[in-house]
Amino acid sequence: MTHEQAPSRTAVVTGASSGIGAASARALAAQGFQVVCAARRTERIEELAAEIGGTALTCDVNDADSVAALAAAVPVCHVLVNNAGGAVGTDRVEDADIEGWRWMYEVNVLGLVRVTQALLPALRASGDGVIVNVGSTAGRWAYEGGGGYTSAKHAVKVVSETLRLELNGEPIRITEVAPGMVRTDEFSVKRFGGDQAKADAVYAGVDHPLLAEDVADAIAWVATRPSHVDIDELVIKPRAQAAAHKVHRT
């Protein structure tokens, strides 16, 4: 006698080529999701998709045609992880690189909105959708030299809250997962323009900063709660980090 298999559920993860995105794709696949790995770097997501039995779709969240192609390929979506984002620079506001600020707002906020708009029909079609927006503790605390990034991540928090109000009554839950200090291969290196020494200094002496897998574990947990349970927001920090300015270093 054969047992009928449970219908597969589809998850879309943006920024899946590295860091939290790649780890989230692996974590969701381990929970039985058919994962669509979306990012600009085709070779990386193809390798990841082959590893987890998912699908690779090249996508730039800042390109409307690219996002439309992603939506066309995913008629039903149960989980959307809006992870694509990043930070550049640590300039004071008076010295701010306006183009850097523009890039951070476009990728962290407008890209998230663009993908969400495009995939809302697929999320509705699932009958039980979850949107997980990857925010940051930078969306809670301001700090010197972080104005552009903290402004963008504060916007992610507010967009998440607004979506929850506007979609109330529909079968879609909205969660913001807001990590603190996470050590990944690329985030700080990119922020400091490729300066590995400056990137390493961020984590110097910190006993066990978070790993991408820690955040992915939280995202997978959120995505697998019962349909009536909405985790509005989840702030996750390493034990060593009490606040933006309070990090224990040895």
C-alpha positions, 0 to 999 in steps of 0.5 A: 500500500502506498501512502499519498505524499504531502503536496510540495510547498514552494519557498522563494529566497532572494539573495540566495547566492551567499550568507543568510540567503543560501543558509535559508534555502538549505534550511527550508529545503530540509523542512521539505520545501521546494526552494527557488533560489533567486539571486544575480550570481547565476553560477552560485545559485545553480550550485546551491539548487543542485545541492538542495534539489531546488530551482535556480532563477537569476534575478536582480530585485532592482530590475522590474523585468527580472522580478516579473520573470521570477513571478511568472516562474512561480505561480504558487508560493507558500513562503517568500524570504525577502533577504536580498540587501546589503550595506555600503560605507560607514560615512557620517551623515554630513559626509554621506555618499548619496549614491551609496545611500540610494543603492542601500534604499533601492536594494533593501527597501524598493527591491523588497517591495518590488518582489513582494508586489510581484509574488503576492498573487502566488502567495494568495494562491497558496492559501497559506502564505508567509512573507519573511522580511530579513531586517536588522537590529539596525532597524531598531538602533541608530549608530554613528556612521550607519545612517544610510543602512539604519534608515533603510532597515528602519524602512523594512520594519515599517513596510513589514508592519504596513503589509500586516495591516493591509493584508489583514484578513487574507491568508498571508502572514508577515514576519520580520526577522531582525539579526544583530551581529552575524558573521558571513563571508561577504557582508562586512567585506562589501561594506568596507569596499573589500577591505578584509582587515576592516571587516575582520575588526568588526568581529575582533574579540567577539565570542561567537557572533551569529552565523548565517545558519543561526538566522536561517534556523529562525527563518525556517522556524517562522515559516513552519508555524501553524497557519494561525500563528504569526510571528510579527518580529523576531530579533536575534543576537549573539549572547555577546551583543546586548545592543549596538554599542554594547558588545562584549569583546575579549 
